[in-house]
């Protein structure tokens, strides 16, 4: 996201972790359970007037499959 977000926004944006980058942007990271929660986070970003620069899905560890 463009700009540095204040510490009170993570709870409002689904308890994501905010990392302030040296280039003046903020990175939000965390687990989003499903598309509904993702849409809620995106709506929250829109509602606070922040500029979203990109969205990326990162690999997660999957439990071993039985069988």
PDB file of N, CA, C, O and CB in Angstrom:
ATOM      1  N   UNK A   1       0.830  -1.152   0.000  1.00  0.00           N
ATOM      2  CA  UNK A   1       0.000   0.000   0.000  1.00  0.00           C
ATOM      3  C   UNK A   1       0.883   1.225   0.000  1.00  0.00           C
ATOM      4  O   UNK A   1       1.988   1.213   0.541  1.00  0.00           O
ATOM      5  CB  UNK A   1      -0.949  -0.008   1.185  1.00  0.00           C
ATOM      6  N   UNK A   2       0.385   2.281  -0.612  1.00  0.00           N
ATOM      7  CA  UNK A   2       1.114   3.539  -0.612  1.00  0.00           C
ATOM      8  C   UNK A   2       0.980   4.176   0.769  1.00  0.00           C
ATOM      9  O   UNK A   2      -0.105   4.189   1.350  1.00  0.00           O
ATOM     10  CB  UNK A   2       0.588   4.495  -1.727  1.00  0.00           C
ATOM     11  N   UNK A   3       2.080   4.701   1.286  1.00  0.00           N
ATOM     12  CA  UNK A   3       2.068   5.377   2.580  1.00  0.00           C
ATOM     13  C   UNK A   3       2.268   4.421   3.740  1.00  0.00           C
ATOM     14  O   UNK A   3       2.224   3.201   3.584  1.00  0.00           O
ATOM     15  CB  UNK A   3       0.773   6.119   2.760  1.00  0.00           C
ATOM     16  N   UNK A   4       2.488   5.007   4.909  1.00  0.00           N
ATOM     17  CA  UNK A   4       2.656   4.224   6.130  1.00  0.00           C
ATOM     18  C   UNK A   4       1.351   4.251   6.914  1.00  0.00           C
ATOM     19  O   UNK A   4       0.812   5.320   7.201  1.00  0.00           O
ATOM     20  CB  UNK A   4       3.835   4.771   6.992  1.00  0.00           C
ATOM     21  N   UNK A   5       0.847   3.072   7.257  1.00  0.00           N
ATOM     22  CA  UNK A   5      -0.379   2.965   8.044  1.00  0.00           C
ATOM     23  C   UNK A   5      -0.057   3.031   9.528  1.00  0.00           C
ATOM     24  O   UNK A   5       0.993   2.560   9.965  1.00  0.00           O
ATOM     25  CB  UNK A   5      -1.129   1.661   7.716  1.00  0.00           C
ATOM     26  N   UNK A   6      -0.966   3.619  10.302  1.00  0.00           N
ATOM     27  CA  UNK A   6      -0.822   3.678  11.753  1.00  0.00           C
ATOM     28  C   UNK A   6      -1.097   2.309  12.370  1.00  0.00           C
ATOM     29  O   UNK A   6      -1.679   1.433  11.731  1.00  0.00           O
ATOM     30  CB  UNK A   6      -1.770   4.736  12.349  1.00  0.00           C
ATOM     31  N   UNK A   7      -0.668   2.139  13.626  1.00  0.00           N
ATOM     32  CA  UNK A   7      -0.787   0.854  14.312  1.00  0.00           C
ATOM     33  C   UNK A   7      -2.225   0.444  14.618  1.00  0.00           C
ATOM     34  O   UNK A   7      -2.467  -0.735  14.881  1.00  0.00           O
ATOM     35  CB  UNK A   7      -0.012   0.901  15.584  1.00  0.00           C
ATOM     36  N   UNK A   8      -3.185   1.359  14.597  1.00  0.00           N
ATOM     37  CA  UNK A   8      -4.559   0.989  14.949  1.00  0.00           C
ATOM     38  C   UNK A   8      -5.314   0.322  13.800  1.00  0.00           C
ATOM     39  O   UNK A   8      -6.403  -0.206  14.024  1.00  0.00           O
ATOM     40  CB  UNK A   8      -5.316   2.213  15.399  1.00  0.00           C
ATOM     41  N   UNK A   9      -4.780   0.328  12.588  1.00  0.00           N
ATOM     42  CA  UNK A   9      -5.501  -0.235  11.442  1.00  0.00           C
ATOM     43  C   UNK A   9      -5.529  -1.762  11.375  1.00  0.00           C
ATOM     44  O   UNK A   9      -6.497  -2.293  10.829  1.00  0.00           O
ATOM     45  CB  UNK A   9      -4.897   0.280  10.196  1.00  0.00           C
ATOM     46  N   UNK A  10      -4.550  -2.511  11.884  1.00  0.00           N
ATOM     47  CA  UNK A  10      -4.610  -3.968  11.719  1.00  0.00           C
ATOM     48  C   UNK A  10      -5.893  -4.596  12.253  1.00  0.00           C
ATOM     49  O   UNK A  10      -6.455  -5.477  11.601  1.00  0.00           O
ATOM     50  CB  UNK A  10      -3.436  -4.597  12.404  1.00  0.00           C
ATOM     51  N   UNK A  11      -6.367  -4.174  13.407  1.00  0.00           N
ATOM     52  CA  UNK A  11      -7.589  -4.758  13.963  1.00  0.00           C
ATOM     53  C   UNK A  11      -8.775  -4.474  13.056  1.00  0.00           C
ATOM     54  O   UNK A  11      -9.684  -5.296  12.941  1.00  0.00           O
ATOM     55  CB  UNK A  11      -7.859  -4.214  15.376  1.00  0.00           C
ATOM     56  N   UNK A  12      -8.770  -3.332  12.422  1.00  0.00           N
ATOM     57  CA  UNK A  12      -9.863  -2.951  11.535  1.00  0.00           C
ATOM     58  C   UNK A  12      -9.768  -3.675  10.199  1.00  0.00           C
ATOM     59  O   UNK A  12     -10.772  -3.827   9.503  1.00  0.00           O
ATOM     60  CB  UNK A  12      -9.865  -1.443  11.312  1.00  0.00           C
ATOM     61  N   UNK A  13      -8.578  -4.119   9.840  1.00  0.00           N
ATOM     62  CA  UNK A  13      -8.352  -4.784   8.554  1.00  0.00           C
ATOM     63  C   UNK A  13      -8.135  -6.284   8.718  1.00  0.00           C
ATOM     64  O   UNK A  13      -7.446  -6.891   7.898  1.00  0.00           O
ATOM     65  CB  UNK A  13      -7.154  -4.166   7.849  1.00  0.00           C
ATOM     66  N   UNK A  14      -8.696  -6.888   9.738  1.00  0.00           N
ATOM     67  CA  UNK A  14      -8.613  -8.336   9.888  1.00  0.00           C
ATOM     68  C   UNK A  14      -7.384  -8.816  10.621  1.00  0.00           C
ATOM     69  O   UNK A  14      -6.931  -9.938  10.393  1.00  0.00           O
ATOM     70  CB  UNK A  14      -8.655  -8.973   8.563  1.00  0.00           C
ATOM     71  N   UNK A  15      -6.827  -7.989  11.503  1.00  0.00           N
ATOM     72  CA  UNK A  15      -5.645  -8.352  12.295  1.00  0.00           C
ATOM     73  C   UNK A  15      -4.451  -8.755  11.440  1.00  0.00           C
ATOM     74  O   UNK A  15      -3.711  -9.673  11.793  1.00  0.00           O
ATOM     75  CB  UNK A  15      -5.986  -9.479  13.233  1.00  0.00           C
ATOM     76  N   UNK A  16      -4.268  -8.080  10.335  1.00  0.00           N
ATOM     77  CA  UNK A  16      -3.094  -8.303   9.499  1.00  0.00           C
ATOM     78  C   UNK A  16      -1.904  -7.577  10.112  1.00  0.00           C
ATOM     79  O   UNK A  16      -2.077  -6.611  10.855  1.00  0.00           O
ATOM     80  CB  UNK A  16      -3.345  -7.823   8.040  1.00  0.00           C
ATOM     81  N   UNK A  17      -0.712  -8.034   9.807  1.00  0.00           N
ATOM     82  CA  UNK A  17       0.511  -7.402  10.291  1.00  0.00           C
ATOM     83  C   UNK A  17       0.929  -6.319   9.315  1.00  0.00           C
ATOM     84  O   UNK A  17       0.985  -6.550   8.107  1.00  0.00           O
ATOM     85  CB  UNK A  17       1.645  -8.442  10.477  1.00  0.00           C
ATOM     86  N   UNK A  18       1.223  -5.134   9.840  1.00  0.00           N
ATOM     87  CA  UNK A  18       1.686  -4.021   9.010  1.00  0.00           C
ATOM     88  C   UNK A  18       3.199  -3.918   9.136  1.00  0.00           C
ATOM     89  O   UNK A  18       3.735  -3.878  10.243  1.00  0.00           O
ATOM     90  CB  UNK A  18       1.000  -2.679   9.423  1.00  0.00           C
ATOM     91  N   UNK A  19       3.880  -3.876   8.008  1.00  0.00           N
ATOM     92  CA  UNK A  19       5.317  -3.621   7.972  1.00  0.00           C
ATOM     93  C   UNK A  19       5.529  -2.353   7.164  1.00  0.00           C
ATOM     94  O   UNK A  19       5.144  -2.280   5.996  1.00  0.00           O
ATOM     95  CB  UNK A  19       6.113  -4.833   7.358  1.00  0.00           C
ATOM     96  N   UNK A  20       6.139  -1.359   7.785  1.00  0.00           N
ATOM     97  CA  UNK A  20       6.423  -0.101   7.094  1.00  0.00           C
ATOM     98  C   UNK A  20       7.758  -0.234   6.367  1.00  0.00           C
ATOM     99  O   UNK A  20       8.783  -0.523   6.984  1.00  0.00           O
ATOM    100  CB  UNK A  20       6.450   1.103   8.094  1.00  0.00           C
ATOM    101  N   UNK A  21       7.738  -0.026   5.074  1.00  0.00           N
ATOM    102  CA  UNK A  21       8.929  -0.177   4.245  1.00  0.00           C
ATOM    103  C   UNK A  21       9.680   1.154   4.149  1.00  0.00           C
ATOM    104  O   UNK A  21       9.090   2.221   4.317  1.00  0.00           O
ATOM    105  CB  UNK A  21       8.547  -0.686   2.836  1.00  0.00           C
ATOM    106  N   UNK A  22      10.988   1.079   3.879  1.00  0.00           N
ATOM    107  CA  UNK A  22      11.818   2.279   3.756  1.00  0.00           C
ATOM    108  C   UNK A  22      11.405   3.164   2.586  1.00  0.00           C
ATOM    109  O   UNK A  22      11.702   4.359   2.581  1.00  0.00           O
ATOM    110  CB  UNK A  22      13.267   1.888   3.602  1.00  0.00           C
ATOM    111  N   UNK A  23      10.721   2.589   1.591  1.00  0.00           N
ATOM    112  CA  UNK A  23      10.330   3.375   0.415  1.00  0.00           C
ATOM    113  C   UNK A  23       9.022   4.140   0.618  1.00  0.00           C
ATOM    114  O   UNK A  23       8.499   4.735  -0.323  1.00  0.00           O
ATOM    115  CB  UNK A  23      10.198   2.464  -0.787  1.00  0.00           C
ATOM    116  N   UNK A  24       8.495   4.125   1.846  1.00  0.00           N
ATOM    117  CA  UNK A  24       7.282   4.873   2.136  1.00  0.00           C
ATOM    118  C   UNK A  24       5.999   4.095   1.935  1.00  0.00           C
ATOM    119  O   UNK A  24       4.914   4.667   2.031  1.00  0.00           O
ATOM    120  CB  UNK A  24       7.243   6.078   1.302  1.00  0.00           C
ATOM    121  N   UNK A  25       6.097   2.800   1.657  1.00  0.00           N
ATOM    122  CA  UNK A  25       4.907   1.967   1.500  1.00  0.00           C
ATOM    123  C   UNK A  25       4.711   1.107   2.750  1.00  0.00           C
ATOM    124  O   UNK A  25       5.589   1.031   3.609  1.00  0.00           O
ATOM    125  CB  UNK A  25       5.021   1.074   0.233  1.00  0.00           C
ATOM    126  N   UNK A  26       3.563   0.471   2.835  1.00  0.00           N
ATOM    127  CA  UNK A  26       3.262  -0.472   3.914  1.00  0.00           C
ATOM    128  C   UNK A  26       2.898  -1.813   3.299  1.00  0.00           C
ATOM    129  O   UNK A  26       2.214  -1.877   2.277  1.00  0.00           O
ATOM    130  CB  UNK A  26       2.107   0.053   4.823  1.00  0.00           C
ATOM    131  N   UNK A  27       3.361  -2.880   3.932  1.00  0.00           N
ATOM    132  CA  UNK A  27       3.013  -4.231   3.512  1.00  0.00           C
ATOM    133  C   UNK A  27       2.123  -4.838   4.581  1.00  0.00           C
ATOM    134  O   UNK A  27       2.459  -4.819   5.765  1.00  0.00           O
ATOM    135  CB  UNK A  27       4.285  -5.104   3.273  1.00  0.00           C
ATOM    136  N   UNK A  28       0.982  -5.378   4.160  1.00  0.00           N
ATOM    137  CA  UNK A  28       0.081  -6.093   5.059  1.00  0.00           C
ATOM    138  C   UNK A  28       0.261  -7.581   4.815  1.00  0.00           C
ATOM    139  O   UNK A  28       0.212  -8.031   3.670  1.00  0.00           O
ATOM    140  CB  UNK A  28      -1.409  -5.660   4.845  1.00  0.00           C
ATOM    141  N   UNK A  29       0.467  -8.348   5.875  1.00  0.00           N
ATOM    142  CA  UNK A  29       0.594  -9.796   5.733  1.00  0.00           C
ATOM    143  C   UNK A  29      -0.275 -10.481   6.777  1.00  0.00           C
ATOM    144  O   UNK A  29      -0.522  -9.940   7.855  1.00  0.00           O
ATOM    145  CB  UNK A  29       2.073 -10.243   5.872  1.00  0.00           C
ATOM    146  N   UNK A  30      -0.726 -11.665   6.441  1.00  0.00           N
ATOM    147  CA  UNK A  30      -1.522 -12.442   7.373  1.00  0.00           C
ATOM    148  C   UNK A  30      -2.335 -13.478   6.639  1.00  0.00           C
ATOM    149  O   UNK A  30      -2.320 -13.548   5.410  1.00  0.00           O
ATOM    150  CB  UNK A  30      -2.430 -11.541   8.188  1.00  0.00           C
ATOM    151  N   UNK A  31      -3.039 -14.274   7.399  1.00  0.00           N
ATOM    152  CA  UNK A  31      -3.867 -15.326   6.834  1.00  0.00           C
ATOM    153  C   UNK A  31      -5.279 -14.809   6.624  1.00  0.00           C
ATOM    154  O   UNK A  31      -5.886 -14.221   7.519  1.00  0.00           O
ATOM    155  CB  UNK A  31      -3.873 -16.567   7.743  1.00  0.00           C
ATOM    156  N   UNK A  32      -5.787 -15.041   5.425  1.00  0.00           N
ATOM    157  CA  UNK A  32      -7.167 -14.699   5.091  1.00  0.00           C
ATOM    158  C   UNK A  32      -7.879 -16.022   4.841  1.00  0.00           C
ATOM    159  O   UNK A  32      -7.484 -16.790   3.963  1.00  0.00           O
ATOM    160  CB  UNK A  32      -7.259 -13.727   3.831  1.00  0.00           C
ATOM    161  N   UNK A  33      -8.921 -16.283   5.609  1.00  0.00           N
ATOM    162  CA  UNK A  33      -9.560 -17.601   5.614  1.00  0.00           C
ATOM    163  C   UNK A  33     -10.270 -17.951   4.316  1.00  0.00           C
ATOM    164  O   UNK A  33     -10.250 -19.106   3.891  1.00  0.00           O
ATOM    165  CB  UNK A  33     -10.537 -17.676   6.732  1.00  0.00           C
ATOM    166  N   UNK A  34     -10.897 -16.966   3.684  1.00  0.00           N
ATOM    167  CA  UNK A  34     -11.680 -17.267   2.487  1.00  0.00           C
ATOM    168  C   UNK A  34     -11.909 -15.988   1.681  1.00  0.00           C
ATOM    169  O   UNK A  34     -11.463 -14.907   2.065  1.00  0.00           O
ATOM    170  CB  UNK A  34     -13.033 -17.921   2.866  1.00  0.00           C
ATOM    171  N   UNK A  35     -12.611 -16.135   0.560  1.00  0.00           N
ATOM    172  CA  UNK A  35     -12.845 -14.986  -0.310  1.00  0.00           C
ATOM    173  C   UNK A  35     -13.667 -13.909   0.369  1.00  0.00           C
ATOM    174  O   UNK A  35     -13.442 -12.721   0.139  1.00  0.00           O
ATOM    175  CB  UNK A  35     -13.534 -15.424  -1.576  1.00  0.00           C
ATOM    176  N   UNK A  36     -14.610 -14.304   1.198  1.00  0.00           N
ATOM    177  CA  UNK A  36     -15.423 -13.328   1.911  1.00  0.00           C
ATOM    178  C   UNK A  36     -14.576 -12.436   2.800  1.00  0.00           C
ATOM    179  O   UNK A  36     -14.776 -11.221   2.835  1.00  0.00           O
ATOM    180  CB  UNK A  36     -16.476 -14.029   2.739  1.00  0.00           C
ATOM    181  N   UNK A  37     -13.622 -13.036   3.526  1.00  0.00           N
ATOM    182  CA  UNK A  37     -12.742 -12.253   4.383  1.00  0.00           C
ATOM    183  C   UNK A  37     -11.835 -11.367   3.542  1.00  0.00           C
ATOM    184  O   UNK A  37     -11.581 -10.219   3.908  1.00  0.00           O
ATOM    185  CB  UNK A  37     -11.905 -13.172   5.284  1.00  0.00           C
ATOM    186  N   UNK A  38     -11.344 -11.883   2.419  1.00  0.00           N
ATOM    187  CA  UNK A  38     -10.507 -11.081   1.528  1.00  0.00           C
ATOM    188  C   UNK A  38     -11.275  -9.861   1.034  1.00  0.00           C
ATOM    189  O   UNK A  38     -10.742  -8.751   1.027  1.00  0.00           O
ATOM    190  CB  UNK A  38     -10.019 -11.924   0.336  1.00  0.00           C
ATOM    191  N   UNK A  39     -12.519 -10.060   0.622  1.00  0.00           N
ATOM    192  CA  UNK A  39     -13.334  -8.932   0.160  1.00  0.00           C
ATOM    193  C   UNK A  39     -13.532  -7.912   1.277  1.00  0.00           C
ATOM    194  O   UNK A  39     -13.555  -6.708   1.019  1.00  0.00           O
ATOM    195  CB  UNK A  39     -14.697  -9.427  -0.352  1.00  0.00           C
ATOM    196  N   UNK A  40     -13.677  -8.385   2.514  1.00  0.00           N
ATOM    197  CA  UNK A  40     -13.800  -7.477   3.651  1.00  0.00           C
ATOM    198  C   UNK A  40     -12.550  -6.646   3.859  1.00  0.00           C
ATOM    199  O   UNK A  40     -12.636  -5.446   4.119  1.00  0.00           O
ATOM    200  CB  UNK A  40     -14.105  -8.253   4.905  1.00  0.00           C
ATOM    201  N   UNK A  41     -11.384  -7.277   3.745  1.00  0.00           N
ATOM    202  CA  UNK A  41     -10.116  -6.551   3.883  1.00  0.00           C
ATOM    203  C   UNK A  41      -9.982  -5.516   2.769  1.00  0.00           C
ATOM    204  O   UNK A  41      -9.604  -4.372   3.022  1.00  0.00           O
ATOM    205  CB  UNK A  41      -8.914  -7.532   3.857  1.00  0.00           C
ATOM    206  N   UNK A  42     -10.290  -5.917   1.540  1.00  0.00           N
ATOM    207  CA  UNK A  42     -10.194  -4.983   0.413  1.00  0.00           C
ATOM    208  C   UNK A  42     -11.168  -3.819   0.577  1.00  0.00           C
ATOM    209  O   UNK A  42     -10.834  -2.681   0.248  1.00  0.00           O
ATOM    210  CB  UNK A  42     -10.468  -5.714  -0.912  1.00  0.00           C
ATOM    211  N   UNK A  43     -12.362  -4.093   1.081  1.00  0.00           N
ATOM    212  CA  UNK A  43     -13.332  -3.020   1.330  1.00  0.00           C
ATOM    213  C   UNK A  43     -12.825  -2.084   2.417  1.00  0.00           C
ATOM    214  O   UNK A  43     -13.014  -0.871   2.330  1.00  0.00           O
ATOM    215  CB  UNK A  43     -14.701  -3.605   1.730  1.00  0.00           C
ATOM    216  N   UNK A  44     -12.179  -2.642   3.443  1.00  0.00           N
ATOM    217  CA  UNK A  44     -11.611  -1.815   4.502  1.00  0.00           C
ATOM    218  C   UNK A  44     -10.518  -0.902   3.983  1.00  0.00           C
ATOM    219  O   UNK A  44     -10.442   0.263   4.374  1.00  0.00           O
ATOM    220  CB  UNK A  44     -11.065  -2.686   5.608  1.00  0.00           C
ATOM    221  N   UNK A  45      -9.673  -1.421   3.108  1.00  0.00           N
ATOM    222  CA  UNK A  45      -8.614  -0.607   2.500  1.00  0.00           C
ATOM    223  C   UNK A  45      -9.238   0.525   1.694  1.00  0.00           C
ATOM    224  O   UNK A  45      -8.777   1.665   1.749  1.00  0.00           O
ATOM    225  CB  UNK A  45      -7.694  -1.475   1.595  1.00  0.00           C
ATOM    226  N   UNK A  46     -10.283   0.206   0.951  1.00  0.00           N
ATOM    227  CA  UNK A  46     -10.997   1.232   0.187  1.00  0.00           C
ATOM    228  C   UNK A  46     -11.600   2.279   1.125  1.00  0.00           C
ATOM    229  O   UNK A  46     -11.493   3.480   0.875  1.00  0.00           O
ATOM    230  CB  UNK A  46     -12.103   0.589  -0.678  1.00  0.00           C
ATOM    231  N   UNK A  47     -12.232   1.816   2.200  1.00  0.00           N
ATOM    232  CA  UNK A  47     -12.937   2.714   3.112  1.00  0.00           C
ATOM    233  C   UNK A  47     -12.016   3.694   3.825  1.00  0.00           C
ATOM    234  O   UNK A  47     -12.430   4.810   4.140  1.00  0.00           O
ATOM    235  CB  UNK A  47     -13.687   1.912   4.129  1.00  0.00           C
ATOM    236  N   UNK A  48     -10.770   3.295   4.085  1.00  0.00           N
ATOM    237  CA  UNK A  48      -9.848   4.226   4.739  1.00  0.00           C
ATOM    238  C   UNK A  48      -9.144   5.123   3.726  1.00  0.00           C
ATOM    239  O   UNK A  48      -8.356   5.991   4.100  1.00  0.00           O
ATOM    240  CB  UNK A  48      -8.812   3.457   5.559  1.00  0.00           C
ATOM    241  N   UNK A  49      -9.429   4.912   2.449  1.00  0.00           N
ATOM    242  CA  UNK A  49      -8.873   5.770   1.406  1.00  0.00           C
ATOM    243  C   UNK A  49      -7.432   5.465   1.053  1.00  0.00           C
ATOM    244  O   UNK A  49      -6.744   6.302   0.469  1.00  0.00           O
ATOM    245  CB  UNK A  49      -8.974   7.183   1.824  1.00  0.00           C
ATOM    246  N   UNK A  50      -6.967   4.268   1.403  1.00  0.00           N
ATOM    247  CA  UNK A  50      -5.584   3.894   1.101  1.00  0.00           C
ATOM    248  C   UNK A  50      -5.470   3.456  -0.359  1.00  0.00           C
ATOM    249  O   UNK A  50      -6.437   2.988  -0.959  1.00  0.00           O
ATOM    250  CB  UNK A  50      -5.101   2.762   2.046  1.00  0.00           C
ATOM    251  N   UNK A  51      -4.281   3.617  -0.912  1.00  0.00           N
ATOM    252  CA  UNK A  51      -4.011   3.198  -2.284  1.00  0.00           C
ATOM    253  C   UNK A  51      -3.374   1.820  -2.264  1.00  0.00           C
ATOM    254  O   UNK A  51      -2.278   1.638  -1.733  1.00  0.00           O
ATOM    255  CB  UNK A  51      -3.096   4.219  -3.013  1.00  0.00           C
ATOM    256  N   UNK A  52      -4.065   0.856  -2.844  1.00  0.00           N
ATOM    257  CA  UNK A  52      -3.575  -0.517  -2.921  1.00  0.00           C
ATOM    258  C   UNK A  52      -2.659  -0.639  -4.131  1.00  0.00           C
ATOM    259  O   UNK A  52      -3.061  -0.327  -5.252  1.00  0.00           O
ATOM    260  CB  UNK A  52      -4.754  -1.536  -3.009  1.00  0.00           C
ATOM    261  N   UNK A  53      -1.428  -1.092  -3.907  1.00  0.00           N
ATOM    262  CA  UNK A  53      -0.456  -1.216  -4.992  1.00  0.00           C
ATOM    263  C   UNK A  53      -0.438  -2.613  -5.598  1.00  0.00           C
ATOM    264  O   UNK A  53      -0.251  -2.753  -6.806  1.00  0.00           O
ATOM    265  CB  UNK A  53       0.926  -0.861  -4.491  1.00  0.00           C
ATOM    266  N   UNK A  54      -0.626  -3.650  -4.785  1.00  0.00           N
ATOM    267  CA  UNK A  54      -0.660  -5.017  -5.312  1.00  0.00           C
ATOM    268  C   UNK A  54      -1.214  -5.967  -4.257  1.00  0.00           C
ATOM    269  O   UNK A  54      -1.240  -5.658  -3.066  1.00  0.00           O
ATOM    270  CB  UNK A  54       0.752  -5.470  -5.759  1.00  0.00           C
ATOM    271  N   UNK A  55      -1.657  -7.133  -4.730  1.00  0.00           N
ATOM    272  CA  UNK A  55      -2.128  -8.217  -3.866  1.00  0.00           C
ATOM    273  C   UNK A  55      -1.445  -9.484  -4.349  1.00  0.00           C
ATOM    274  O   UNK A  55      -1.407  -9.758  -5.548  1.00  0.00           O
ATOM    275  CB  UNK A  55      -3.709  -8.359  -3.893  1.00  0.00           C
ATOM    276  N   UNK A  56      -0.905 -10.259  -3.413  1.00  0.00           N
ATOM    277  CA  UNK A  56      -0.205 -11.492  -3.763  1.00  0.00           C
ATOM    278  C   UNK A  56      -0.602 -12.608  -2.818  1.00  0.00           C
ATOM    279  O   UNK A  56      -0.712 -12.403  -1.609  1.00  0.00           O
ATOM    280  CB  UNK A  56       1.314 -11.285  -3.732  1.00  0.00           C
ATOM    281  N   UNK A  57      -0.815 -13.779  -3.370  1.00  0.00           N
ATOM    282  CA  UNK A  57      -1.029 -14.977  -2.548  1.00  0.00           C
ATOM    283  C   UNK A  57       0.324 -15.632  -2.323  1.00  0.00           C
ATOM    284  O   UNK A  57       1.066 -15.876  -3.274  1.00  0.00           O
ATOM    285  CB  UNK A  57      -2.040 -15.980  -3.228  1.00  0.00           C
ATOM    286  N   UNK A  58       0.639 -15.914  -1.083  1.00  0.00           N
ATOM    287  CA  UNK A  58       1.896 -16.574  -0.749  1.00  0.00           C
ATOM    288  C   UNK A  58       1.616 -18.033  -0.424  1.00  0.00           C
ATOM    289  O   UNK A  58       0.547 -18.361   0.090  1.00  0.00           O
ATOM    290  CB  UNK A  58       2.602 -15.868   0.441  1.00  0.00           C
ATOM    291  N   UNK A  59       2.573 -18.913  -0.720  1.00  0.00           N
ATOM    292  CA  UNK A  59       2.362 -20.329  -0.412  1.00  0.00           C
ATOM    293  C   UNK A  59       2.228 -20.536   1.094  1.00  0.00           C
ATOM    294  O   UNK A  59       2.871 -19.851   1.889  1.00  0.00           O
ATOM    295  CB  UNK A  59       3.519 -21.182  -0.966  1.00  0.00           C
ATOM    296  N   UNK A  60       1.396 -21.478   1.462  1.00  0.00           N
ATOM    297  CA  UNK A  60       1.235 -21.841   2.867  1.00  0.00           C
ATOM    298  C   UNK A  60       1.629 -23.294   3.037  1.00  0.00           C
ATOM    299  O   UNK A  60       1.638 -24.070   2.082  1.00  0.00           O
ATOM    300  CB  UNK A  60      -0.223 -21.599   3.354  1.00  0.00           C
ATOM    301  N   UNK A  61       1.951 -23.643   4.259  1.00  0.00           N
ATOM    302  CA  UNK A  61       2.280 -25.039   4.542  1.00  0.00           C
ATOM    303  C   UNK A  61       0.983 -25.819   4.644  1.00  0.00           C
ATOM    304  O   UNK A  61       0.085 -25.452   5.402  1.00  0.00           O
ATOM    305  CB  UNK A  61       3.124 -25.178   5.853  1.00  0.00           C
ATOM    306  N   UNK A  62       0.891 -26.889   3.883  1.00  0.00           N
ATOM    307  CA  UNK A  62      -0.286 -27.744   3.941  1.00  0.00           C
ATOM    308  C   UNK A  62       0.031 -28.967   4.780  1.00  0.00           C
ATOM    309  O   UNK A  62       1.137 -29.503   4.706  1.00  0.00           O
ATOM    310  CB  UNK A  62      -0.749 -28.155   2.525  1.00  0.00           C
ATOM    311  N   UNK A  63      -0.939 -29.416   5.584  1.00  0.00           N
ATOM    312  CA  UNK A  63      -0.691 -30.630   6.371  1.00  0.00           C
ATOM    313  C   UNK A  63      -0.533 -31.833   5.453  1.00  0.00           C
ATOM    314  O   UNK A  63      -1.132 -31.872   4.378  1.00  0.00           O
ATOM    315  CB  UNK A  63      -1.836 -30.873   7.376  1.00  0.00           C
ATOM    316  N   UNK A  64       0.268 -32.820   5.863  1.00  0.00           N
ATOM    317  CA  UNK A  64       0.443 -34.020   5.029  1.00  0.00           C
ATOM    318  C   UNK A  64      -0.890 -34.729   4.829  1.00  0.00           C
ATOM    319  O   UNK A  64      -1.732 -34.769   5.726  1.00  0.00           O
ATOM    320  CB  UNK A  64       1.466 -34.986   5.668  1.00  0.00           C
ATOM    321  N   UNK A  65      -1.060 -35.280   3.648  1.00  0.00           N
ATOM    322  CA  UNK A  65      -2.290 -36.015   3.325  1.00  0.00           C
ATOM    323  C   UNK A  65      -2.195 -37.447   3.824  1.00  0.00           C
ATOM    324  O   UNK A  65      -1.159 -38.100   3.700  1.00  0.00           O
ATOM    325  CB  UNK A  65      -2.556 -35.999   1.807  1.00  0.00           C
ATOM    326  N   UNK A  66      -3.283 -37.913   4.383  1.00  0.00           N
ATOM    327  CA  UNK A  66      -3.334 -39.306   4.850  1.00  0.00           C
ATOM    328  C   UNK A  66      -3.520 -40.229   3.650  1.00  0.00           C
ATOM    329  O   UNK A  66      -4.185 -39.869   2.678  1.00  0.00           O
ATOM    330  CB  UNK A  66      -4.489 -39.513   5.889  1.00  0.00           C
ATOM    331  N   UNK A  67      -2.944 -41.393   3.721  1.00  0.00           N
ATOM    332  CA  UNK A  67      -3.246 -42.312   2.662  1.00  0.00           C
ATOM    333  C   UNK A  67      -2.121 -43.032   2.120  1.00  0.00           C
ATOM    334  O   UNK A  67      -2.288 -43.842   1.208  1.00  0.00           O
ATOM    335  CB  UNK A  67      -3.872 -41.656   1.624  1.00  0.00           C
TER     336      UNK A  67
END
